[in-house]
Amino acid sequence: MFKDLFKFSKKRNFLEALGFFIVYFSFDMLLCAIIGITSNILWNVRILEKNFAMEMATLAGFFISLIFCTVMSIAIIIAKRQYKNIYAILSLIITFIVTLSVFDMLGAFLFSMLTMFDDKSAISNDKA
């Protein structure tokens, strides 16, 4: 379930994709938590006002999640050489829209499902 987590080109079954989701979603939430803790520290030492610190943490966490999910989707598509596959490109677009509108958890789930696509780089290397 948690094997080869850093190998984006690996074709995963559903359980492996679920493990991939758990690890990368946890990493994304860790990034957002660091932003929240940093803004809380800035508020406690009176560098920022409370409302501004909360808004900054919320917006920064949102943009980090949006960028993270989109970059992960692009990295998986490039690693698998699926950039000519319309379903992979639609998955990237849907991941971006879902992360933009629903926030992070569903977007991370969608990019982890991209790991279930075939690896086209292995096919092209065999022909060469």
trRosetta pair geometry for C-beta under 8 A, 3 or more apart (Angstrom, degrees):
i j d omega theta_ij theta_ji phi_ij phi_ji
1 15 5.3 -77 -107 149 92 98
1 16 5.9 -153 -135 -97 39 50
1 18 7.0 -43 -156 76 104 92
1 19 3.8 146 161 -59 80 141
2 5 6.0 -16 -174 -56 68 116
2 19 4.6 -135 -75 179 60 135
2 23 6.7 115 -133 -51 98 131
3 16 7.1 -51 48 -129 84 111
4 7 4.1 -39 -179 31 103 121
4 10 4.9 87 124 -35 140 164
5 19 7.4 -105 -94 129 102 101
5 20 6.2 169 -133 -111 77 71
5 23 5.4 -29 -148 80 140 166
5 24 7.9 -180 -175 -46 106 90
7 10 4.5 67 109 -23 110 113
7 79 8.0 163 173 174 52 144
8 75 5.5 -109 -122 135 168 94
8 76 4.8 -136 -174 -105 111 60
8 79 3.7 110 95 38 110 166
8 80 7.1 -108 133 -34 85 84
8 115 7.1 -114 -158 -106 57 96
9 79 4.1 -128 -63 152 81 99
9 80 5.2 159 -131 -79 67 59
9 119 4.7 75 172 -130 88 121
9 121 5.7 -50 -143 38 139 130
9 122 7.4 139 156 -32 123 96
10 16 7.9 -95 124 151 119 142
10 115 6.9 11 82 -169 75 104
10 119 7.0 -21 -110 -61 14 134
11 80 7.9 98 -74 -121 76 120
11 115 7.3 155 -138 160 31 65
11 116 6.8 54 -164 -158 73 31
11 117 7.0 -113 -116 90 88 35
11 118 5.8 -5 -93 -120 133 38
11 119 5.4 -116 -41 -19 95 94
12 16 3.6 -138 -160 97 105 118
12 17 4.6 145 107 -56 128 75
12 20 6.3 -111 -54 -19 176 136
12 115 4.5 20 21 129 120 110
12 116 5.7 -74 71 -84 76 59
13 16 5.2 91 49 15 66 104
13 17 7.0 -127 100 -5 31 93
13 116 7.2 61 -131 -119 18 96
14 17 5.6 -57 -146 39 31 111
14 18 6.3 36 152 -24 65 104
14 116 7.1 21 -79 -96 54 133
15 18 5.4 -49 -148 32 33 116
15 19 6.6 36 151 -17 63 101
16 19 5.6 -50 -151 35 35 113
16 20 6.4 42 147 -22 64 103
16 115 7.4 -118 114 119 98 128
17 20 5.3 -48 -147 35 36 118
17 21 6.4 43 150 -23 64 102
17 112 4.9 126 -180 151 83 92
17 113 5.9 68 179 -98 144 41
17 115 5.1 171 -108 68 91 111
17 116 5.4 -27 -64 -53 143 98
18 21 5.5 -48 -149 33 33 116
18 22 6.5 36 151 -22 64 102
18 112 7.3 102 -87 143 23 141
19 22 5.6 -49 -147 31 34 113
19 23 6.5 27 157 -14 65 105
20 23 6.2 -60 -150 38 27 106
20 24 6.2 6 163 -1 65 114
20 112 4.6 159 97 -142 105 104
20 115 5.5 26 66 16 174 163
21 24 6.4 -69 -139 48 23 96
21 25 5.6 21 166 -18 66 116
21 108 5.9 117 -151 136 82 94
21 109 5.4 35 -136 -108 137 56
21 112 3.6 -69 -70 -32 87 172
22 25 6.1 -57 -137 40 19 108
22 26 6.2 22 159 -20 58 111
23 26 5.9 -60 -152 36 25 111
23 27 6.5 26 151 -19 63 106
24 27 5.3 -46 -145 35 38 116
24 28 6.4 41 153 -20 65 102
24 72 6.5 101 -177 -128 146 154
24 108 6.1 -175 104 -159 100 111
24 111 7.7 -91 109 91 150 116
24 112 6.7 177 46 -77 128 105
25 28 5.6 -52 -148 37 33 112
25 29 6.3 32 153 -17 65 106
25 104 7.3 136 -141 140 86 106
25 105 6.5 51 -144 -125 130 63
25 108 4.3 119 -88 135 91 158
25 109 7.7 21 -70 -55 132 65
25 112 8.0 -46 -36 -39 100 134
26 29 5.7 -55 -145 39 31 110
26 30 6.3 38 151 -25 63 103
27 30 5.5 -51 -150 31 31 116
27 31 6.8 35 150 -19 62 100
28 31 5.7 -49 -155 31 35 113
28 32 6.6 31 149 -14 65 105
28 64 7.5 160 -159 128 80 97
28 65 5.8 81 178 -115 120 77
28 68 5.1 152 -115 120 108 158
28 69 7.5 36 -112 -56 152 80
28 104 6.0 -175 134 -175 138 138
28 108 6.1 -140 19 -87 153 135
29 32 5.5 -52 -147 40 37 112
29 33 6.2 42 151 -24 67 104
29 104 7.6 160 -72 107 76 150
30 33 5.5 -50 -144 35 31 113
30 34 6.5 37 153 -22 63 101
31 34 5.8 -52 -153 31 31 113
31 35 6.8 31 150 -17 62 103
31 61 7.9 148 112 -129 81 71
31 64 5.4 -154 131 157 124 140
31 68 6.9 158 51 -69 157 148
32 35 5.6 -52 -153 35 36 113
32 36 6.4 36 150 -18 66 105
32 61 3.9 66 -140 -140 98 106
32 64 6.1 -180 -80 76 74 131
32 65 6.4 15 -69 -55 123 103
32 104 7.6 -118 -44 -24 148 164
33 36 5.5 -54 -147 38 35 113
33 37 6.2 35 155 -19 68 105
34 37 5.8 -52 -143 38 30 110
34 38 6.2 33 155 -21 63 107
35 38 5.7 -55 -148 36 29 113
35 39 6.5 24 156 -14 64 105
35 57 5.6 147 132 -141 92 72
35 60 4.8 -161 -168 109 141 122
35 61 5.2 -174 76 -69 141 80
35 64 6.5 -165 -35 -9 149 151
36 39 6.0 -56 -147 38 30 106
36 40 6.3 31 153 -20 64 108
36 57 4.6 80 -107 -165 60 131
36 61 6.6 21 -51 -63 92 132
37 40 5.5 -55 -147 37 32 114
37 41 6.4 34 153 -21 65 103
38 41 5.7 -51 -149 34 31 111
38 42 6.5 30 152 -16 64 105
38 57 7.8 163 66 -101 78 98
39 42 5.5 -52 -147 38 35 113
39 43 6.4 37 152 -20 65 103
39 48 6.9 -52 -161 60 75 155
39 53 4.3 147 170 -173 97 85
39 54 7.2 148 137 -74 135 27
39 56 5.3 172 -118 86 132 108
39 57 3.9 -125 32 -63 156 105
39 60 7.5 167 -50 33 129 137
40 43 5.6 -53 -148 36 32 111
40 44 6.3 30 154 -19 66 107
40 53 6.8 121 -82 158 33 132
40 57 7.5 37 -37 -73 74 150
41 44 5.7 -55 -143 38 32 109
41 45 6.4 13 162 -4 66 108
42 45 6.4 -61 -140 46 27 97
42 47 4.5 -75 -166 64 81 117
42 48 4.5 42 131 8 108 113
42 53 5.8 179 84 -115 101 116
43 46 7.6 30 177 -80 34 28
43 47 7.5 -84 -70 52 22 73
43 48 5.2 -57 -82 75 63 94
43 49 7.3 0 -126 134 89 14
43 50 5.4 79 -153 -100 130 56
43 53 3.8 -70 -63 -19 114 172
43 54 7.9 40 -70 -38 150 70
48 52 5.1 -129 -177 90 102 110
48 53 4.2 126 109 -67 130 95
48 56 7.0 -71 -160 13 158 146
49 52 4.6 78 61 16 89 108
49 53 6.7 -159 86 -12 40 90
50 53 5.8 -58 -145 36 27 111
50 54 6.4 23 159 -16 64 107
51 54 5.9 -56 -148 37 30 109
51 55 6.3 26 156 -14 65 109
52 55 5.8 -56 -144 41 31 109
52 56 6.0 35 156 -22 66 109
53 56 5.7 -54 -144 37 27 113
53 57 6.3 28 156 -19 63 107
54 57 5.9 -54 -147 36 29 110
54 58 6.3 28 156 -18 64 108
55 58 5.8 -56 -146 38 31 111
55 59 6.1 22 160 -11 67 110
56 59 6.2 -60 -142 43 25 104
56 60 5.9 21 162 -15 64 114
57 60 6.0 -58 -137 42 24 108
57 61 6.0 25 161 -19 62 111
58 61 6.0 -59 -147 38 23 109
58 62 6.3 25 155 -20 61 109
59 62 5.6 -54 -147 35 31 114
59 63 6.3 23 159 -12 66 106
60 63 6.0 -57 -144 41 30 105
60 64 6.1 33 156 -21 65 108
61 64 5.7 -53 -142 37 29 112
61 65 6.3 29 157 -18 63 107
62 65 5.9 -60 -151 37 27 109
62 66 6.3 26 153 -19 64 108
62 103 7.1 -82 -121 -122 83 84
63 66 5.5 -51 -142 37 34 113
63 67 6.1 31 159 -14 67 106
64 67 6.0 -58 -146 42 27 106
64 68 5.9 30 155 -23 65 112
65 68 5.6 -54 -139 37 28 113
65 69 6.2 23 164 -15 65 107
65 99 6.3 -163 134 -170 94 110
65 103 6.7 11 117 -173 157 68
65 104 3.9 -86 -162 -88 136 117
65 107 7.1 111 158 64 98 140
66 69 6.3 -57 -145 38 24 104
66 70 6.3 17 159 -12 61 114
66 96 7.5 59 -163 -147 86 67
66 99 5.2 147 -113 131 62 117
66 100 6.0 62 -120 -84 119 66
66 107 7.7 -54 -111 168 48 174
67 70 5.9 -63 -145 43 27 108
67 71 5.9 24 160 -17 67 113
68 71 6.1 -59 -142 40 23 107
68 72 6.2 23 158 -19 62 110
68 104 7.8 20 67 -134 119 114
69 72 5.8 -54 -145 37 28 112
69 73 6.4 31 155 -20 62 106
69 95 5.7 -156 154 163 108 107
69 96 7.4 166 106 -91 107 46
69 99 4.4 179 66 -88 155 156
69 104 6.6 -168 -47 -139 129 73
69 107 4.0 4 -150 142 162 120
69 108 5.8 -104 -104 -72 105 59
69 110 7.7 55 -171 62 118 99
69 111 5.6 -171 -161 -19 75 138
70 73 5.8 -54 -150 34 30 112
70 74 6.4 27 154 -15 64 106
70 92 7.5 72 -145 -169 68 86
70 95 6.8 158 -93 111 54 108
70 96 5.3 52 -97 -96 104 92
70 99 7.0 -133 -45 55 82 152
71 74 5.7 -55 -146 39 32 110
71 75 6.1 35 154 -22 66 107
72 75 5.6 -53 -143 37 30 113
72 76 6.4 29 157 -18 64 105
72 108 7.7 31 66 -125 156 68
72 111 4.7 77 106 159 111 154
73 76 6.0 -57 -149 35 29 108
73 77 6.4 25 155 -16 64 108
73 91 6.9 -165 -151 120 118 89
73 92 4.5 144 147 -118 130 78
73 95 4.8 164 -74 71 149 158
73 96 7.5 -107 39 -47 156 80
73 110 7.6 -4 -92 112 120 94
73 111 4.4 -108 -73 -113 80 108
73 114 6.0 129 -135 -20 72 162
74 77 5.8 -57 -146 39 31 110
74 78 6.2 27 157 -15 66 109
74 92 6.6 76 -72 -133 63 129
75 78 5.9 -57 -144 40 28 108
75 79 6.1 27 158 -19 64 110
76 79 5.8 -54 -141 38 29 110
76 80 6.2 11 163 -3 64 113
76 82 7.9 -14 127 34 74 125
76 111 6.4 154 7 -175 143 88
76 114 4.5 105 112 113 146 126
76 115 6.0 -92 -145 -74 133 69
76 117 7.9 114 150 37 107 118
77 80 6.3 -68 -144 49 25 99
77 82 4.9 -102 -149 66 70 96
77 83 5.6 96 153 -74 108 70
77 85 8.0 -147 -144 50 97 104
77 88 5.1 133 -119 161 105 123
77 89 7.4 88 -136 -77 149 55
77 92 6.2 -24 -39 -63 147 127
77 114 6.7 -63 -60 -176 75 137
78 81 7.2 22 -173 -78 33 44
78 83 6.7 32 -91 -50 56 115
79 119 7.8 -50 130 -131 79 95
79 121 7.1 -74 165 -11 47 142
80 88 7.5 -155 83 -122 126 149
80 114 7.8 -159 12 156 146 92
80 117 5.6 90 157 94 162 112
80 118 7.0 131 -173 100 116 43
80 119 5.0 -109 -134 -118 79 57
80 120 5.9 79 156 18 67 82
80 121 6.6 -134 -154 -5 25 98
81 119 7.5 69 32 -177 91 55
81 120 3.8 -113 84 80 103 107
81 121 4.5 135 -7 -58 122 76
81 124 6.5 -60 106 4 170 135
82 85 4.3 -40 -174 24 85 126
82 88 3.9 132 136 -59 120 171
82 114 7.8 -170 63 -171 154 99
82 117 5.3 21 -90 137 156 150
82 118 7.7 135 -87 69 111 68
82 120 5.9 150 -71 1 60 124
83 88 7.1 -95 -87 97 26 132
83 89 7.2 73 -155 -70 49 100
85 88 4.1 69 84 7 110 110
85 89 6.8 170 89 -9 58 84
85 117 7.0 150 91 -156 167 139
85 120 7.8 -170 -33 -39 119 140
86 89 5.7 -57 -148 41 35 110
86 90 6.1 36 153 -19 68 107
87 90 5.6 -51 -142 39 31 112
87 91 6.3 39 153 -24 63 104
87 117 7.7 168 97 -104 110 121
88 91 5.5 -51 -150 33 31 115
88 92 6.7 36 149 -21 62 100
88 114 6.5 85 -139 -141 84 102
88 117 5.9 34 -87 -97 109 165
89 92 5.5 -47 -153 31 35 114
89 93 6.6 33 150 -16 65 103
90 93 5.6 -53 -147 38 36 111
90 94 6.1 34 154 -17 68 107
91 94 5.7 -54 -141 41 30 109
91 95 6.1 37 155 -24 64 105
91 110 6.4 -179 -171 171 87 101
91 111 7.8 131 150 -99 105 48
91 113 7.1 -137 -151 90 133 103
91 114 5.4 151 129 -86 145 99
92 95 5.7 -52 -147 33 28 113
92 96 6.6 28 154 -18 62 104
92 114 7.7 59 -66 -94 71 143
93 96 5.8 -53 -153 34 32 112
93 97 6.4 25 153 -14 66 108
94 97 5.7 -55 -143 41 33 108
94 98 5.9 30 159 -17 68 110
94 110 6.2 -140 107 -163 99 152
95 98 6.0 -56 -139 41 26 107
95 99 6.0 23 161 -16 63 111
95 107 5.2 95 -169 -153 73 79
95 110 4.3 -168 -96 102 88 129
95 111 5.2 76 -134 -58 149 85
95 114 7.8 -33 -51 -37 144 125
96 99 6.1 -60 -145 40 24 107
96 100 6.1 25 155 -21 62 111
96 107 7.7 78 -82 -135 16 119
97 100 5.6 -57 -147 37 28 114
97 101 6.2 2 163 0 66 113
98 101 6.3 -69 -139 48 26 93
98 102 5.2 -23 -176 26 70 118
98 106 5.0 -104 162 110 124 112
98 107 5.0 172 97 -79 97 76
98 110 6.0 112 53 -12 148 149
99 102 7.1 -56 -97 56 17 79
99 103 6.9 -13 -158 165 51 15
99 104 6.1 37 -139 -105 89 45
99 106 7.5 -158 -76 79 55 78
99 107 3.0 49 -74 -87 94 157
99 108 7.8 96 -96 -33 109 59
102 105 7.7 -86 128 53 105 79
102 106 5.0 -2 101 38 142 133
102 107 7.1 167 69 -33 99 89
103 106 7.6 92 72 25 60 90
103 107 7.4 -128 119 2 32 113
104 107 5.6 -75 -149 45 36 111
104 108 5.8 32 163 -21 78 109
105 108 6.0 -56 -149 35 26 108
105 109 6.5 28 152 -19 61 106
106 109 5.4 -50 -148 34 36 116
106 110 6.5 38 153 -22 66 102
107 110 5.7 -53 -150 33 32 111
107 111 6.7 23 156 -11 66 102
108 111 6.1 -54 -145 39 34 103
108 112 6.4 34 154 -19 64 106
109 112 5.8 -58 -151 36 30 111
109 113 6.7 35 150 -24 64 102
110 113 5.6 -50 -153 28 36 113
110 114 7.3 48 147 -28 61 93
111 114 5.3 -32 -160 13 46 120
112 115 5.9 -35 -171 11 48 115
113 116 5.7 -36 -173 13 55 117
114 117 5.9 -25 -174 -2 56 115
118 123 7.6 34 149 -26 118 127
119 122 4.7 57 108 5 112 109
119 123 7.4 160 104 -10 65 86
120 123 5.3 -54 -155 37 48 115
120 124 6.2 42 152 -17 76 105
121 124 5.9 -55 -144 40 33 106
121 125 6.2 35 156 -21 65 108
122 125 5.8 -54 -145 36 30 112
122 126 6.6 33 155 -23 62 104
123 126 5.9 -55 -155 30 30 111
123 127 6.9 25 152 -16 63 106
124 127 5.8 -55 -151 35 37 111
124 128 6.7 42 153 -29 65 105
125 128 5.8 -50 -150 25 35 116
